[in-house]
Amino acid sequence: DASVTSLAANLTDGCWNTYQETSTGLGPETMNLYPNPRQHSTINSGYYLRPEFVESLFVLFRTTDNAKYQDRAWKVFQSLEKHCRLDLGYAGISDVTEGDGGSGNHDEEMPSYFLAETLKYLLLIFAPHAPSDEEY
């Protein structure tokens, strides 16, 4: 349904805007959104490697074939590499607004969903279309 896709695209665009407003290029864990464009308040400025945003990018790309979702996924991946990658894996950061997401900003945990979901969707958004997207 086109109205559902439009709503999903608008919500994802709103999340993307919050990612773009931080110095790390990653979005905060929790925020309040308001009807006025680009108006929100952050409740928890941490980023914990969660998959929901990149999954939304993947689903919207597969639904619309709009390359902007791939571009956004690539930028998220680059931010993960720059701000969340450690010597032995990845870790969330406690404040997405803190400069470069420095080493004192890491939470020292890599949840299993990061590998199982976050990186999976970042990989699949660049993979050729499968016969059935329901497999994911």
C-alpha positions in Angstrom: 0.0 0.0 0.0 1.4 3.4 -1.1 0.2 5.2 2.1 2.0 2.7 4.3 5.2 3.1 2.3 4.9 6.9 2.4 4.5 6.8 6.2 7.4 4.5 6.6 9.6 6.7 4.3 8.6 9.8 6.3 9.4 8.2 9.6 12.7 6.9 8.3 13.5 10.4 6.9 12.9 11.8 10.3 15.3 9.3 11.9 17.9 10.1 9.2 17.7 13.8 10.0 18.6 13.0 13.6 21.6 10.9 12.4 22.7 13.8 10.3 22.5 16.3 13.1 25.1 14.5 15.3 28.9 14.8 15.1 29.2 11.0 14.9 26.6 10.5 12.1 24.7 8.1 14.4 21.3 8.6 15.9 20.4 8.8 19.6 18.7 5.8 21.4 15.6 7.7 22.5 14.1 11.1 21.6 10.8 12.9 21.5 9.7 14.0 18.0 7.4 17.0 17.4 5.2 18.0 14.5 7.5 20.8 13.4 10.2 19.7 11.0 13.5 18.9 12.6 12.3 19.6 16.1 13.0 17.0 18.7 14.5 16.5 22.2 17.0 13.8 23.0 16.2 11.6 26.1 19.1 9.2 25.7 22.0 10.2 23.5 23.6 6.8 23.4 23.9 4.6 20.3 23.8 0.8 21.1 24.4 -0.8 17.7 20.7 -1.5 17.3 19.4 -2.7 13.9 16.0 -1.0 13.5 17.1 2.0 11.5 19.2 0.0 9.0 16.5 -2.6 8.7 14.1 0.2 7.8 16.6 1.4 5.2 16.8 -2.1 3.8 13.1 -2.6 3.6 12.5 0.8 2.0 15.2 0.2 -0.5 13.8 -3.2 -1.5 10.3 -1.7 -1.6 11.1 1.4 -3.6 14.4 0.7 -5.3 15.4 4.3 -4.3 19.2 4.4 -4.1 19.1 7.1 -1.4 18.5 4.3 1.1 21.7 2.6 0.0 23.6 5.9 0.3 22.3 6.3 3.9 23.2 2.8 4.8 26.7 3.3 3.5 27.0 6.5 5.6 25.8 4.6 8.7 28.4 1.9 8.1 31.1 4.4 7.7 30.1 6.0 11.0 30.1 2.6 12.7 33.6 2.0 11.4 34.8 5.3 12.6 33.1 5.6 16.0 32.1 2.1 17.1 34.9 -0.2 15.9 37.4 -1.3 18.5 40.4 -3.6 18.2 38.4 -6.7 18.9 34.9 -5.9 17.7 32.4 -3.1 18.0 30.9 -1.2 20.9 28.1 1.3 21.3 28.8 4.8 22.4 27.3 6.7 25.3 26.8 10.0 23.5 26.4 10.5 19.7 26.9 14.2 20.1 30.4 14.0 21.6 32.9 15.0 19.0 34.5 12.0 17.4 32.8 9.4 19.7 36.2 8.9 21.4 37.4 5.9 23.3 36.1 7.0 26.7 32.7 7.2 25.1 32.4 3.4 24.3 30.1 1.1 26.4 32.5 -1.9 25.9 29.7 -4.3 24.8 28.9 -5.9 21.4 25.4 -7.3 21.6 24.7 -10.4 19.5 22.0 -8.5 17.5 24.7 -6.3 16.1 26.2 -9.2 14.1 22.9 -11.0 13.5 20.8 -8.0 12.4 22.6 -4.7 12.1 25.5 -5.9 10.0 23.2 -8.4 8.1 20.9 -5.5 6.9 23.9 -3.4 6.0 25.2 -6.3 3.9 21.8 -7.2 2.3 21.0 -3.7 1.2 24.0 -4.0 -1.2 23.3 -7.6 -2.2 21.4 -8.5 -5.4 17.7 -8.9 -5.0 16.7 -12.4 -3.8 13.7 -14.2 -5.4 11.7 -13.5 -2.2 12.5 -10.8 0.3 10.4 -12.6 2.8 13.5 -14.8 3.4 15.0 -12.0 5.5 
